Amino acid sequence: MIIMMSMLVVFYAIVIFILYRTKQTDNPTFSEYSVGGRRYGPWFVAMCYVNSWWPGATYIAFFGLAAGAGVFGFYGLAYSTLGVAMMYFLATRAWRWGAHYNLRSQPELMGLRYNSSAVRIVASLIGVISVFPWVVLGMQALGEVFVWASAGTIPLTACLIIGLVAILIRQYWTVRMGMRGLIMTDAFQGCVAYVGAAVVCLVLLSGLAGPPVGFAELGRLPVEFLRVPGDGDGYGPLYLASLIFTGVVGSLCWPMSFQRIYTASGVRSVKAGTIRTVLISATFYTLLMVFGIAVSQMPVVAENPQAGWFTALQSYGGTWLLGLGVTIVFAASMGHIDGSVQVCGLQIANDLVNSERRQLTDVQLTRVAKISMVIFMLLAGVLAYLTFNFSRLQLLAQISYQGIIQLAVPLFIGVFWQRGSKQGAIAGMVTGFSVAAVLTAIYPDDMPALASITGGIVGLGVNLLVFAVVSALTPPSAAERQRVAEMFDVARNPVRVAPVPVEVSELTEPEGSR
């Protein structure tokens, strides 16, 4: 217990040290606070993106899927790499609009595109509501980390409280520094969580450390580990395709994805960062899934696949290797929670509280964002404590994923097509999200009567239909079409970002801002 707890303390101390050393000012502008001044290169973008995408639950839920069901675990690789790769094609327009119009969030882009504060508010609400369950689940994963780090000597409830306190203290810096604090620590946390995990899996699978199982185990797997849902079991033929499609679309709709675009120093940084993200994710996740499948035949893993990451490492290398595994999950959980809380606080301040009638100054926006993050964290912490043993909480996470993809219709059509009205965007998002939420509550896994597609897919279809019909009935005016055409002209040419002022008192409007 002392060894593992000491490893967590050392890791935590390094994170705090990085924050102390890289803090530049106590009074950042809101652009500095929300998007880091748009000055970061591809490696920072990539590590920040990876941290916000892979939560600590990857080592529990997805590892358990591979250890308990075999190759089905690879579906996460399919949708993650495809979804992130699509960001490459969004990069040019999303970044240039962000830089030219000084955008700080995904809902702000949608509000600008449709010239509607209602679109911005609805998109922000869907994003914040959908992210919230994942923060709760992330906090609960931290509780599991301390259960293992204490070797089961500390009661479960106490471990959850320790995890909550640890992340709340860490959030002090997220609230204080904003995006820059995340970017600086994500580089270190990402190296520990994903590069470290990939190295551990590769070394153990290769047999260099003399483990009891390795790559050779893959040739002795039972046939059921090589099947996916829909291949002769109770699921329909469209189940796996629905999961992958939902994941691909959802990966582009999470507010954190656009936040990473806006932190980049240019289009080239976004695209290069996207390529690095795909390479890091594909390497890390492939090795993790192969390791999970290889150890699936170990009795201790087969007994509880969800805890397979911890039990397998303990069997391989005892306390020290288990301590490293616990630290890896701790790093992944911290990075994911940080990114989620930061983007939700930003959207609450920038898109829900701020408005044309109630325009806030940079100082006010930053203050509201900080307060929102604190309240968001406290609510999530309380809910994580109260629902720690609530088995149906995972259903909320599923609903959130089916809900977040409802942003796809107005977002992607708006980015690539000049047609579509604000009335269509609002009606499509509201009806699509409602249909997805109701169907997912009734059918949390799949809909057998529809070849096992998910409720989110049905909601997305309704969303698209409503968007098209309402937009056809409420076509944009000539002035609105001209305004949108000018937006697309902006995206065709390079945009220069003005230097970001450091102190609020020295604030000047960036070149090309609204």
Salt bridges, closest charged atoms under 4 A:
ASP26 OD1 - LYS23 NZ 2.69
ASP26 OD1 - ARG176 NH2 3.09
GLU32 OE1 - ARG39 NH2 2.93
GLU108 OE1 - ARG104 NE 3.72
GLU108 OE2 - ARG120 NH2 3.89
GLU108 OE2 - ARG514 NH2 2.92
GLU217 OE2 - ARG220 NH2 2.84
ASP338 OD2 - ARG170 NH2 2.99
ASP351 OD1 - ARG120 NE 2.87
GLU480 OE2 - ARG483 NH2 2.79
ASP489 OD1 - ARG492 NH1 2.37
GLU511 OE1 - ARG496 NH1 3.24
